[in-house]
Amino acid sequence: MLSVGLTGGIGAGKSEVSRLLVERGAVLIDADRIAREVVAPGTPGLAAVVETFGEEVLAEDGSLDRARLGSIVFADQEKLAALNSIVHPLVGARSKELSEAAPDDAVVVHDVPLLTENGLAPLYDLVVVVDASPDTQLDRLVRLRGMTEEDARARMAAQATREQRRAVADIVIDNDVPLDELTRRVDEVWAELVRRAKEPRPRTGQE
């Protein structure tokens, strides 16, 4: 099994690359999706969040009110750390479980937006970075996601720099290109990942 960390800045096109990799046979483990699942209604994760932050973080239907919780934790580093101490171990455990369930010859792609920022590169056999210029990122965020330019620039500035992401990359996928060129590049990368997955290696997984 080959454990791959996939990351990229906001608006770089990481989701498109992960979709293309899945089409080619990759097993995708999406950290953001798992983070939502572990605090779904009825889960121990949601119960722990409510115990820590109170029932005010619940919506009327009993689900987590993410906007309300966000307004609480992002204004207070201690509360953010408390939330992370609940969610991160649950995400790690679920990610490891999914990874260990994958076939021995699988290419397991961990989609991790903050891989660089959180120093997670050593957890993976190799790291793939989806790279795009700041101008391309800004255009996509404003034109495709409807963000204001100010908000888009602020979101970009809050992340690792382009140089920091490239510094941890084993493979870089340039996404300042049309979709057909991106697809060809993903085909090349996929062939390399499959080749590496066939090499003998100890099983690894996100801790």
ABEGO torsion letter per residue (X at the ends): XBBBBBBEBBGAGAAAAAAAAAAAGBBBBBAAAAAAAAABBGBAAAAAAAAAAEAAABBAAGBBBAAAAAAAAAABAAAAAAAAAAAAAAAAAAAAAAAAABBAABBBBBBBAAAAAAGAAAABABBBBBBBBAAAAAAAAAAAAGBBAAAAAAAAAABBBAAAAAAABABBBBAABBAAAAAAAAAAAAAAAAAAAABBBBBBBBX
